[in-house]
Amino acid sequence: MLTSINPKLPMRDKARTKSYYVESLGFKEFGAVDYPDYLMVEKDEIQIHFFLYKALNPKENYGQVYIRTNDIETLYQSLLKNNVPIHPNGSLEIKPWGQKEFALLDPDSNLLTFGESLG
């Protein structure tokens, strides 16, 4: 009876995180209350939550989210058009496990991998 999952990732600066997800990735802020140490964003059918962790060292952050999409080509091209940096090792490609994927790092080095099933 599980219905959804909302990952919670660390952030060092709420304004910077909000700007990245809203302005660069096209998410919208979610929720009626603006908590100073918490942020919720959504796009289409997914939500990502963030908690304030000012002492986070981005070089030691292993936060990761895998996001499935049904139109990865359009998403990838729209991000390139908006000059969103793609992870150096995460360009759009077909993986041996039957997914077409690419990846981004947000300002706190949370890894966002986007994938579309090929079969």
N, C-alpha and C positions, 0 to 999 in steps of 0.2 A: 503493500500500500504506500510505498514511497512515491512522492509526486515531483520533487525537484531538489536541487542542491544549490546552495549559495556559498561558494568558497569565501573564506576570510583571509585576506592577505595583509601583511604589514605595510605601513606607510610612515615616512618621516615627516612629511609636510602635507597637510590636508589640502591646502590651496593648490599646491603643485600637482598632487595626484588628481584632484578634481579637474584641473585644467587639461591634463594629459588625456584623461578618459573622455571628457566632454568635447573639448575642442579638437583633439587629434583623432580620436577613435569613434566619435559620434554617439557616445552614451549620453544618458540624461540622469541627473541626480534623482534619487528615489527616496521617498519618505517625507512625512509632514513635519518632522522635528529635525532641526539642525543640531546634532550633537557635536561638540568641539573635538572629540577624540574618535569619532566614528563617521564613516562615509559609506553610502550605498549608491551604486550606479546600476542602470539597467539599459539594455538595448535588445530590441525584439523580445525574445522569450527568456533572456538570461539576466541574472543579477550577479554582481560581484560586490562583496563587502570589504571594507578596509578598517583596520584598527590602528590607532596612533602608536608608533614605536620609535620615538625620537633617537634612541641609541642604536638603531639598526645600522649595521655596516653592510652596505649594498654588496660588497665583495664576498660577504658570508651569508647572503640571503639565498635560500633555496626554494622560495615560494614559487609554485608552478600551477597553472591552470590549463587544461585542455578544453578548447571550445569547438564544438562541432558546428559546421555550417553546411548549407545546401547550395551555395554559390561562391565558392572560394576564389574563383578567378575575378569576379567583380569586386569582392572585398579587397583582395590583394591590390588590384589596379587602383582602387579608390584611395588606399593608404599610400601607395607610391605617388599618386597625383597630389596628395596633401603633404608630401615630403615627410611622412612618418618613417623613421629609420627601421629597417628590417634587421633582425638579429644577424650578425656577420656569418653565422653558421646556419641560418634559418631561411634561406631563400625558398620560394615556392618550388616544390619538387614532389615527384611521386615516390613514396616510400615502399620498401619491400613488403610491408604488411597491408598493402592495398588502400592506403590513404594518400591523398594529395594534401601537403602540409606546408605551412610557413610559420615563423615565430618572431615575436617582438620581445623586447625588454622594456618594462615601464621605468619611470624615474628611480624606483627603488630596487631595480633588478629582479622584479617578479617576472618570471618567464610566462608569456602568453603564447601558447601554440594553438593554431587554428587548423582544423582538418576537415576534409570532406571525403566520405567513403566513395571508392570507385566501383564498388560492386554491391 
